Structure formats: C-alpha cells, structure tokens
Amino acid sequence: GIDISKLLATTGHITIDDGYGNTGSTQSAITFLDGEKGILRYRGYPIEQLAVNCDFLDVAHLLIFGELPTAKQSEDFRRMTLRHTMIHEEMRAFYGGFPREAHPMAILSSVVSALSTFYQDSLDPNDPRQVEVSIYRLLAKLPTIAAYSYKKSIGQPFVYPQNDLSYSQNFLQMMFATPCEPYEVDPDAVAALNLLLIVHADHEQNCSTSTVRMVGSSNANLFASISAGISALWGPLHGGANEACVLMLERILEEGGDVKKFVNMAKDKKSNFRLMGFGHRVYKNYDPRCIIIKKACDKVLSKLKIRDPLFDVAKELEEVALNDPYFIERKLYPNVDFYSGVIYRALGIPVQMFTVLFAMGRLPGWIAHWVEMHKNPNKRICRPRQIYTGPAERPFKQPE
Ligand code: ACO
C-alpha cells in the first residue's frame, strides 16, 4: 500500500530519467506493446487482425469504450458520430485568415483548439454527457477540418461532408471532389486508408498521448487537450517523421539513388542527419505496424496500377540499413512512418498532409487515454519534479 513516488518526494528524493526512458506515468488497460518481441494489441486484440477485419470507427469504439461494438452499437456509434461532421460556418473565417502556405498541422491544432470557442456546451471534463458529445464532435469534425486545410492550400472551395459515406470515403471525397466534378472514390483507396487509420490509432504512452494526458490532468477540456496532442505529434521525431521520411526518400532519388551514402551519413553523428522512419524508443525489433503497412504498399500499388520509385528506394534503404552493424547494434528498425508515405502518395495525398492523416488515425487513442485518466479515482495533476542546477542564492545587483 505504500506509494513509493510519494514517499520519495516527501523525503526530498527525486529521480531523473531524461526523456522518460524508464518512467511509467500511469497504469493503462488500452494498448499492450512488447517492443522486444514486436507485439502490439489494442484491448487484447492483435493489431494484425484488427487492421484487416475492422472499420476504423469500430476500432475507435474499442479503444474508447473497451469493447468492439455489436452490429447495433456500431450503427448507433456511427450515426451519433456522423451527425457532427459539419463544422460551424463561422469557423471558415479562421481559414480565411491563415496564410495559404500554412502547414496543415498548424491549421489542425489551431482549429481544434478553436472548437472550444464554438462548442462551449461540452467543455466540462467531469460531466460524462458533455464528454460524450465532445468525443463525437472530435471524431466527426477532424476529417472535415483536415480536408478544409488542404482545400485552403490549393485555393479550392470547401467540399461538405457526406454522412452516407464511410469515415474514410467521406474524407477522400472532401479532399478530392470539387463543385464541378464529383470524386469517384476507389474502394481499394478506401480500404488502404481505413487500414492506415487503424494501425495509427493508439500506441500507449507516446509523446503526443502523454501530452494529451498531461494537459488533461489539469482538467483542461478535451478539445484543448487534443489540440496539444496534435502539436506534439507534428515534430519530426514523432508523427512528423512520415513527411520527413518521404522528403528524405525524394532527396535520395534526386541525388542519384545512392542509399549507402545516406546510411553512412546517418551513422556520422557530426552530420546531424538521421534516417527518418527508423528507430523507436520502445521497439527493439521490427515495428509490427511497419510490417502491415509494407505488405499493404505492395497490394495498393498493384491494385491502383502504380509504380512508385520511392517504394523501391525505401526497400533498398531498409535492406542496406538492416545489414549495417551500426543499425544492428542499436536495434534500429523501420517504424510506422517508413512506408506509410508510399500509400499516402498512391492515394494522391500531398506530403504536407501526411502527419494530418496520422493525427486522424491517432485521435481515438488520445481520447481513450484522456477518458481513462479521468476515470482513475487516484488521478492527480501531472507535475514532474526537477533537480535545480542554477546559481546558488546571490544578492540583487543592478548590472552596470
Ligand atoms: N538514424 C540514425 N541513428 C539513429 C536513429 C536514426 N533514425 N535513431 C536512433 N539512432 C541512434 C542514436 O544516434 C543513438 O546512437 P548512440 O547510442 O550512438 O548515441 C541510438 O541510436 C539510440 O537513439 P536515441 O536517440 O537515444 O533513441 P530514442 O529512443 O531517444 O529516440 C527516436 C527514438 C526519436 C524515434 C529516434 O530513433 C529517431 O530520431 N528516429 C528518427 C525519427 C523517426 O522516425 N521518428 C518516428 C518514431 S515513430 C513515432 O513516433 C510515430
């Protein structure tokens, strides 16, 4: 019954763990991850099985409520969610104010944060009814907010959501339809997007999820907490790696396709260059999500009859790196971000939108963790300690 961390804190003992490599921040029943064996399960179900058998919204239900929905629950959840797909017309004014070349992740976190200005009736984290409505609102509106940010960047009018379509279908039509031309959504593209959203849906206490928990621990509302998570995801060491990885692969091609040169550069600490989409804090084995995505790349490219030289470069780079002692010794394997860009490109999604797609996938995980944290009877505000290393006390003296 003794809480060691409380005991240590009251006796003045502080543990330092840079980057929280070995600090558990919570107990959680959502996602199981074994980085040595390369295992990932949501609520006990292997990711490999969920990825090929489920609809993304059913996986969202699983993560947030703990169980896969029955047919009736699935239909109800879909209906309750999709009725919120529109965003307030006055939110368009935000898009008018953003510069056209703004990064869509910046727009995404800003507009999600602004949801708390429009939906003031669902901000109380302690009111289950309000939390439920804000969950529906977030799940429904994120694809609309995301697609609008793309339309803004190319100067096209916004395309409204269509609630009779599936989650992925609806997103693709908002991205690619125009008032002049409807968009014929290819079922293979829809299936590929659905799979990608599922494999990104949760990954326990990663940087963005920990951020969502950290912000939520102060009883900030769900919109504010998710907006913070989106900002954390944007960084190239986290979700931003999918964009950075494709830019790296393009650079390799542009510079003649010499993958060994780039592997050598990544080994040289002075170069400040890392192989994007490689390495992971927890996986010391092949990232199981990467295996699923790599297989899906083959399938999608052949179904859509696309030959992407970037996929060939990525495979070659992987092979060279995995046989290099530097990467072997450090157990550095390709991660979820290494091949996902190949599929996004095949779907016609521009590179700046890649991390936005990651955010759409990760949203149910963020929500599930926020909800789980609030249900914990022992919840306390997250407030890490420090060891002070600055000057000792000194008297005030005006600098001359
Ligand atoms: N390329 C070259 N060397 C690498 C790479 C890489 N991609 N990743 C790690 N290393 C090296 C480090 O230089 C370090 O070497 P050292 O022991 O000689 O100092 C060693 O491997 C351990 O790396 P750390 O940075 O200590 O590992 P950490 O767990 O802190 O970082 C991270 C993990 C951020 C993912 C890192 O591997 C990285 O920067 N990868 C590239 C970015 C990326 O793909 N991020 C996406 C991760 S998945 C996700 O968040 C969705």
Residues whose N, C-alpha, C, O or C-beta is under 5 A from the ligand:
A	BS01	ACO	P236 L237 H238 G239 A241 A266 F273 R274 L275 M276 G277 F278 G279 H280 R281 R330 N335
